[in-house]
């Protein structure tokens, strides 16, 4: 079976679509093929066809912490945002990979469940959040994930426990083995609904005050080096406000790079490399990207 045969079966597959339409930076080249599966079964069919036809396969969630190079991506790109069911049973919340982390956190709060307050403003998807062990304001996914359902590249459905996911700072097992996150179950604690919501609204107000949410960006660009904070180092290095093309190191939060208008992924990458080079020269510290960078050079 060929990939486009699945289109005839009703799976939403498009050709040569600019991925800048979907990334939070509003940059990135085109996907050769782009699919939006609406069920686990559709994901399984797409994975099977790509495997049998040796088609490269890339999985994307909400594309909030992602830079796609200007040359785009060969093969099939699957965006999972149509898989977004959130189900609450007792103190467990089971969520499809494409559901937004924000929606999950607020659903939990409205059911009087505490533990995901830290995630109230994280704009990614559950799949991406699990993949990256996303975190903010002292909390991380690993603290609340009970289990993760995945599809292997060989087409096998598996469920990993929290321990088996090998979570660490901005890392999980599925970054290493290529498994596709289909859903995650979170174990939360009963709490006072109004107190939970108040804390979430406070964190979001803090985020709005500190972060450049008025511009497109990929969120926090760099991982935090042990014993150091990225933003102050960038400021001390004289790079806050530095702009290459349309990409600017934010004047509001130096750990962010924003699209001031017309930026390309290459602009972003050139600015990232400049910051890394300068920080290494001035402080002898290697900055590693938290943002995921994929795709081909143009």
The 8 nearest C-alpha neighbors of each residue, nearest first, counted from 0:
[[1, 4, 48, 2, 5, 52, 51, 3],
 [2, 0, 4, 3, 48, 52, 5, 49],
 [1, 3, 4, 5, 48, 0, 49, 45],
 [2, 4, 6, 5, 1, 7, 12, 0],
 [5, 3, 7, 1, 6, 2, 0, 8],
 [6, 4, 8, 3, 7, 2, 10, 9],
 [7, 5, 10, 3, 9, 8, 4, 12],
 [6, 8, 4, 5, 9, 3, 10, 11],
 [7, 9, 5, 6, 10, 4, 3, 11],
 [10, 8, 6, 7, 11, 5, 12, 4],
 [9, 11, 6, 5, 8, 12, 36, 41],
 [10, 12, 35, 34, 6, 9, 36, 13],
 [13, 11, 34, 33, 6, 10, 35, 32],
 [12, 14, 33, 32, 34, 11, 16, 15],
 [15, 13, 32, 31, 16, 33, 12, 30],
 [14, 16, 31, 30, 29, 32, 17, 13],
 [15, 17, 29, 30, 14, 18, 13, 33],
 [18, 16, 29, 19, 28, 20, 30, 15],
 [17, 19, 20, 29, 27, 21, 28, 16],
 [20, 18, 26, 25, 27, 22, 17, 21],
 [21, 19, 18, 17, 22, 25, 26, 16],
 [20, 22, 19, 18, 62, 23, 25, 61],
 [23, 21, 62, 25, 19, 24, 20, 63],
 [22, 24, 63, 25, 216, 215, 217, 62],
 [23, 25, 216, 215, 26, 22, 217, 258],
 [26, 24, 19, 22, 23, 20, 215, 21],
 [27, 25, 19, 24, 263, 264, 22, 262],
 [28, 26, 67, 19, 69, 68, 18, 264],
 [71, 27, 29, 69, 70, 17, 18, 68],
 [30, 28, 17, 71, 16, 18, 15, 31],
 [29, 31, 72, 32, 15, 16, 71, 33],
 [30, 32, 15, 73, 74, 14, 29, 72],
 [33, 31, 14, 75, 30, 13, 74, 15],
 [32, 34, 76, 13, 12, 75, 77, 30],
 [35, 33, 12, 77, 11, 36, 76, 78],
 [34, 36, 78, 11, 77, 79, 37, 81],
 [37, 35, 41, 38, 42, 34, 10, 79],
 [36, 38, 81, 82, 35, 41, 39, 10],
 [39, 37, 40, 41, 36, 82, 42, 81],
 [38, 40, 42, 41, 43, 181, 37, 36],
 [39, 41, 43, 38, 42, 44, 37, 36],
 [42, 40, 44, 38, 43, 36, 39, 45],
 [41, 43, 39, 45, 40, 44, 36, 46],
 [42, 44, 40, 46, 41, 45, 47, 39],
 [45, 43, 41, 47, 42, 46, 48, 40],
 [44, 46, 42, 48, 47, 43, 41, 49],
 [47, 45, 43, 49, 44, 48, 50, 42],
 [46, 48, 44, 50, 45, 49, 43, 51],
 [49, 47, 51, 45, 50, 46, 52, 2],
 [48, 50, 54, 52, 46, 47, 51, 53],
 [51, 49, 53, 47, 48, 52, 46, 54],
 [50, 52, 48, 49, 53, 47, 54, 0],
 [51, 53, 49, 54, 50, 48, 1, 0],
 [54, 52, 50, 49, 51, 55, 48, 56],
 [53, 55, 49, 74, 52, 56, 50, 75],
 [56, 54, 74, 75, 53, 73, 49, 57],
 [55, 57, 75, 76, 74, 54, 49, 58],
 [58, 56, 76, 77, 75, 59, 55, 74],
 [57, 59, 77, 76, 78, 56, 60, 179],
 [60, 58, 78, 77, 62, 79, 57, 61],
 [59, 61, 79, 62, 124, 78, 127, 97],
 [60, 62, 124, 123, 63, 80, 59, 97],
 [63, 61, 22, 65, 60, 64, 23, 59],
 [62, 64, 23, 123, 217, 61, 65, 22],
 [65, 63, 217, 290, 62, 218, 291, 66],
 [64, 66, 291, 62, 290, 63, 292, 217],
 [65, 67, 292, 291, 68, 293, 264, 27],
 [68, 66, 27, 293, 294, 292, 65, 69],
 [67, 69, 294, 27, 264, 70, 295, 296],
 [68, 70, 28, 27, 297, 71, 264, 296],
 [71, 297, 69, 295, 296, 28, 68, 294],
 [28, 70, 72, 29, 294, 69, 295, 30],
 [71, 73, 294, 30, 295, 31, 29, 74],
 [74, 72, 31, 30, 55, 75, 71, 32],
 [73, 75, 55, 54, 31, 32, 56, 72],
 [76, 74, 32, 56, 33, 55, 57, 31],
 [75, 77, 57, 33, 58, 56, 32, 34],
 [76, 78, 34, 58, 33, 35, 59, 79],
 [79, 77, 59, 35, 60, 80, 58, 34],
 [78, 80, 97, 60, 81, 82, 35, 77],
 [79, 81, 97, 82, 78, 60, 98, 83],
 [82, 80, 37, 79, 83, 97, 35, 36],
 [83, 81, 97, 80, 95, 79, 37, 96],
 [82, 84, 98, 97, 95, 81, 80, 85],
 [83, 85, 95, 94, 82, 86, 98, 93],
 [86, 84, 94, 93, 83, 95, 87, 103],
 [85, 87, 93, 92, 94, 84, 88, 91],
 [88, 86, 92, 91, 89, 93, 85, 90],
 [89, 87, 91, 90, 92, 86, 93, 110],
 [88, 90, 91, 87, 92, 189, 112, 110],
 [89, 91, 187, 186, 88, 188, 112, 92],
 [92, 90, 186, 88, 89, 185, 87, 187],
 [91, 93, 87, 185, 184, 86, 88, 94],
 [94, 92, 184, 86, 183, 85, 185, 87],
 [93, 95, 85, 182, 183, 84, 86, 184],
 [94, 96, 182, 83, 84, 82, 97, 98],
 [95, 97, 126, 182, 125, 181, 98, 180],
 [96, 98, 80, 82, 79, 83, 124, 95],
 [99, 97, 83, 124, 96, 95, 125, 80],
 [100, 98, 124, 102, 101, 123, 125, 103],
 [99, 101, 103, 124, 125, 102, 123, 104],
 [100, 102, 119, 104, 99, 103, 120, 121],
 [103, 101, 99, 105, 100, 104, 106, 98],
 [104, 102, 100, 106, 101, 105, 107, 99],
 [103, 105, 101, 107, 115, 102, 106, 119],
 [104, 106, 108, 102, 107, 103, 109, 101],
 [107, 105, 103, 109, 108, 104, 102, 110],
 [106, 108, 112, 110, 104, 105, 109, 103],
 [107, 109, 105, 111, 112, 110, 106, 192],
 [108, 110, 106, 111, 107, 192, 105, 112],
 [111, 109, 107, 108, 112, 106, 192, 87],
 [112, 110, 192, 108, 190, 109, 191, 189],
 [113, 111, 189, 107, 108, 188, 190, 110],
 [112, 114, 188, 190, 187, 189, 115, 108],
 [115, 113, 187, 116, 188, 143, 112, 117],
 [116, 114, 104, 117, 118, 113, 119, 143],
 [115, 117, 118, 199, 119, 114, 104, 113],
 [118, 116, 115, 138, 135, 119, 136, 137],
 [117, 119, 121, 116, 115, 120, 104, 101],
 [120, 118, 101, 116, 199, 104, 117, 121],
 [119, 121, 118, 203, 101, 122, 206, 202],
 [120, 122, 118, 123, 119, 101, 100, 135],
 [123, 121, 120, 101, 63, 100, 99, 124],
 [124, 122, 61, 63, 121, 100, 99, 127],
 [123, 125, 99, 127, 61, 100, 97, 126],
 [124, 126, 128, 96, 100, 127, 98, 99],
 [127, 125, 96, 129, 124, 180, 128, 130],
 [128, 126, 130, 124, 129, 125, 60, 131],
 [127, 129, 133, 125, 131, 126, 130, 132],
 [128, 130, 132, 126, 127, 131, 125, 140],
 [129, 131, 127, 128, 132, 171, 126, 173],
 [132, 130, 169, 133, 170, 128, 129, 127],
 [133, 131, 169, 129, 140, 128, 170, 130],
 [134, 132, 128, 131, 139, 140, 169, 129],
 [133, 135, 139, 138, 140, 132, 118, 136],
 [134, 136, 138, 137, 117, 118, 139, 133],
 [137, 135, 117, 138, 134, 202, 118, 139],
 [136, 138, 135, 139, 117, 134, 118, 116],
 [139, 137, 134, 117, 135, 136, 140, 142],
 [140, 138, 134, 141, 142, 133, 132, 135],
 [139, 141, 132, 142, 143, 133, 144, 134],
 [140, 142, 144, 139, 143, 166, 132, 161],
 [143, 141, 140, 139, 144, 138, 114, 145],
 [142, 144, 185, 141, 186, 140, 145, 187],
 [145, 143, 185, 141, 146, 140, 161, 184],
 [144, 146, 185, 161, 184, 186, 160, 143],
 [147, 145, 160, 184, 161, 159, 144, 183],
 [146, 148, 183, 159, 158, 182, 184, 149],
 [147, 149, 158, 182, 181, 157, 183, 180],
 [150, 148, 180, 181, 179, 157, 156, 178],
 [149, 151, 156, 179, 155, 178, 154, 157],
 [150, 152, 178, 155, 153, 154, 179, 149],
 [151, 153, 154, 178, 150, 46, 177, 155],
 [154, 152, 151, 155, 50, 47, 150, 46],
 [153, 155, 151, 152, 150, 47, 43, 156],
 [156, 154, 151, 150, 153, 157, 152, 149],
 [155, 157, 150, 149, 151, 154, 158, 148],
 [158, 156, 149, 148, 155, 150, 159, 151],
 [157, 159, 148, 147, 149, 146, 160, 156],
 [160, 158, 147, 146, 163, 164, 148, 161],
 [159, 161, 146, 163, 162, 145, 164, 147],
 [160, 162, 164, 145, 146, 163, 144, 159],
 [163, 161, 164, 160, 165, 166, 159, 146],
 [162, 164, 160, 165, 161, 159, 172, 166],
 [163, 165, 172, 161, 162, 166, 171, 159],
 [166, 164, 172, 163, 171, 162, 167, 161],
 [167, 165, 171, 164, 170, 141, 132, 172],
 [166, 168, 170, 169, 171, 165, 132, 141],
 [167, 169, 170, 132, 166, 131, 171, 133],
 [170, 168, 131, 132, 167, 133, 289, 171],
 [169, 171, 167, 131, 168, 132, 166, 130],
 [172, 170, 166, 165, 173, 164, 174, 130],
 [171, 173, 164, 165, 174, 175, 176, 166],
 [174, 172, 176, 175, 178, 177, 171, 130],
 [175, 173, 172, 171, 177, 176, 130, 170],
 [174, 176, 173, 172, 177, 171, 178, 170],
 [175, 177, 173, 178, 174, 172, 151, 152],
 [178, 176, 173, 175, 174, 179, 152, 151],
 [179, 177, 151, 173, 176, 150, 149, 152],
 [180, 178, 150, 149, 151, 181, 177, 173],
 [181, 179, 149, 126, 182, 96, 148, 178],
 [180, 182, 96, 149, 148, 95, 179, 150],
 [183, 181, 95, 96, 148, 94, 180, 147],
 [182, 184, 147, 94, 93, 146, 148, 185],
 [183, 185, 93, 146, 92, 145, 144, 94],
 [186, 184, 144, 92, 145, 143, 91, 187],
 [185, 187, 91, 143, 145, 90, 144, 184],
 [188, 186, 90, 114, 113, 112, 185, 91],
 [187, 189, 113, 112, 90, 190, 114, 186],
 [190, 188, 112, 111, 113, 90, 187, 191],
 [191, 189, 111, 112, 113, 192, 188, 195],
 [190, 192, 194, 193, 111, 195, 189, 112],
 [191, 193, 111, 195, 194, 108, 109, 190],
 [194, 192, 196, 195, 191, 197, 111, 108],
 [193, 195, 197, 191, 196, 192, 198, 190],
 [196, 194, 192, 198, 193, 197, 108, 191],
 [195, 197, 199, 193, 198, 194, 200, 192],
 [198, 196, 194, 200, 199, 195, 193, 201],
 [197, 199, 201, 195, 196, 200, 194, 202],
 [200, 198, 196, 202, 201, 116, 197, 119],
 [199, 201, 203, 197, 198, 202, 196, 204],
 [200, 202, 198, 204, 199, 203, 197, 205],
 [203, 201, 205, 199, 204, 200, 206, 198],
 [202, 204, 206, 200, 205, 201, 120, 207],
 [203, 205, 207, 201, 206, 202, 200, 208],
 [204, 206, 202, 208, 203, 207, 209, 201],
 [205, 207, 203, 209, 204, 208, 210, 202],
 [208, 206, 204, 205, 210, 209, 203, 212],
 [207, 209, 205, 206, 210, 204, 211, 203],
 [208, 210, 206, 207, 205, 252, 251, 211],
 [209, 211, 206, 207, 212, 252, 208, 251],
 [212, 210, 213, 251, 214, 252, 249, 209],
 [211, 213, 214, 210, 207, 215, 216, 206],
 [212, 214, 211, 215, 210, 207, 216, 257],
 [215, 213, 212, 257, 211, 258, 216, 259],
 [216, 214, 24, 258, 257, 23, 25, 213],
 [217, 215, 24, 257, 218, 23, 256, 258],
 [218, 216, 64, 63, 24, 23, 65, 219],
 [219, 217, 216, 64, 255, 220, 63, 256],
 [218, 220, 255, 254, 221, 217, 289, 290],
 [221, 219, 290, 289, 288, 255, 218, 254],
 [222, 220, 288, 289, 287, 219, 223, 286],
 [223, 221, 289, 288, 287, 224, 286, 220],
 [222, 224, 228, 229, 221, 225, 227, 286],
 [225, 223, 227, 226, 222, 228, 286, 229],
 [226, 224, 227, 223, 228, 222, 284, 229],
 [225, 227, 224, 228, 223, 229, 284, 232],
 [226, 228, 224, 225, 229, 223, 232, 231],
 [229, 227, 230, 223, 231, 232, 224, 226],
 [228, 230, 232, 231, 254, 223, 233, 227],
 [229, 231, 253, 254, 233, 232, 228, 234],
 [232, 230, 234, 233, 229, 228, 235, 253],
 [233, 231, 235, 229, 234, 230, 236, 228],
 [232, 234, 236, 230, 231, 235, 238, 239],
 [233, 235, 231, 237, 239, 236, 232, 238],
 [236, 234, 232, 237, 233, 231, 238, 239],
 [235, 237, 233, 234, 238, 232, 278, 277],
 [238, 236, 234, 235, 239, 233, 241, 240],
 [237, 239, 241, 233, 236, 234, 240, 248],
 [238, 240, 234, 248, 241, 253, 250, 237],
 [241, 239, 248, 250, 249, 247, 238, 242],
 [242, 240, 238, 248, 239, 247, 243, 270],
 [241, 243, 247, 246, 240, 244, 248, 245],
 [244, 242, 246, 266, 245, 270, 247, 241],
 [243, 245, 266, 246, 262, 242, 263, 261],
 [262, 244, 246, 259, 260, 261, 258, 243],
 [247, 245, 258, 262, 243, 267, 242, 244],
 [248, 246, 242, 257, 256, 241, 249, 240],
 [247, 249, 256, 240, 241, 239, 253, 255],
 [248, 250, 253, 251, 252, 256, 255, 240],
 [249, 251, 240, 252, 239, 253, 248, 247],
 [250, 252, 249, 211, 210, 253, 209, 255],
 [253, 251, 249, 254, 210, 250, 255, 209],
 [254, 252, 230, 249, 255, 239, 248, 250],
 [253, 255, 230, 252, 219, 229, 220, 256],
 [256, 254, 219, 253, 249, 252, 220, 218],
 [255, 257, 248, 247, 249, 216, 246, 254],
 [258, 256, 216, 247, 215, 246, 214, 259],
 [257, 259, 246, 215, 260, 262, 245, 216],
 [258, 260, 245, 257, 246, 247, 214, 262],
 [261, 259, 245, 258, 262, 246, 244, 214],
 [260, 262, 245, 263, 259, 258, 244, 246],
 [245, 263, 261, 246, 258, 260, 244, 266],
 [264, 262, 266, 265, 26, 261, 267, 27],
 [263, 265, 267, 68, 266, 26, 69, 27],
 [264, 266, 268, 263, 267, 269, 69, 68],
 [267, 265, 263, 269, 264, 268, 244, 246],
 [268, 266, 264, 270, 265, 269, 246, 271],
 [267, 269, 271, 265, 270, 266, 272, 264],
 [268, 270, 272, 266, 271, 267, 265, 273],
 [269, 271, 273, 267, 268, 272, 243, 274],
 [272, 270, 268, 274, 269, 273, 267, 275],
 [273, 271, 275, 269, 270, 274, 276, 268],
 [274, 272, 270, 276, 271, 275, 277, 269],
 [273, 275, 277, 271, 272, 276, 278, 270],
 [274, 276, 272, 278, 273, 277, 286, 279],
 [277, 275, 273, 279, 274, 278, 272, 280],
 [276, 278, 280, 274, 279, 275, 281, 273],
 [279, 277, 281, 275, 280, 282, 276, 274],
 [278, 280, 283, 284, 276, 277, 282, 285],
 [281, 279, 277, 278, 283, 282, 276, 284],
 [282, 280, 278, 279, 283, 277, 236, 284],
 [281, 283, 284, 279, 278, 280, 232, 277],
 [284, 282, 279, 280, 281, 285, 278, 277],
 [285, 283, 279, 282, 278, 286, 224, 280],
 [284, 286, 279, 287, 283, 275, 278, 224],
 [285, 287, 275, 284, 221, 288, 224, 222],
 [288, 286, 221, 222, 285, 289, 275, 224],
 [289, 287, 221, 290, 222, 220, 286, 291],
 [288, 290, 221, 222, 220, 291, 287, 219],
 [291, 289, 64, 220, 288, 65, 292, 221],
 [290, 292, 65, 66, 64, 289, 293, 288],
 [293, 291, 66, 67, 65, 290, 294, 68],
 [294, 292, 67, 68, 66, 291, 295, 65],
 [295, 293, 72, 68, 71, 67, 70, 296],
 [296, 294, 70, 71, 68, 72, 297, 69],
 [295, 297, 70, 68, 69, 294, 71, 265],
 [296, 70, 69, 295, 68, 71, 28, 265]]
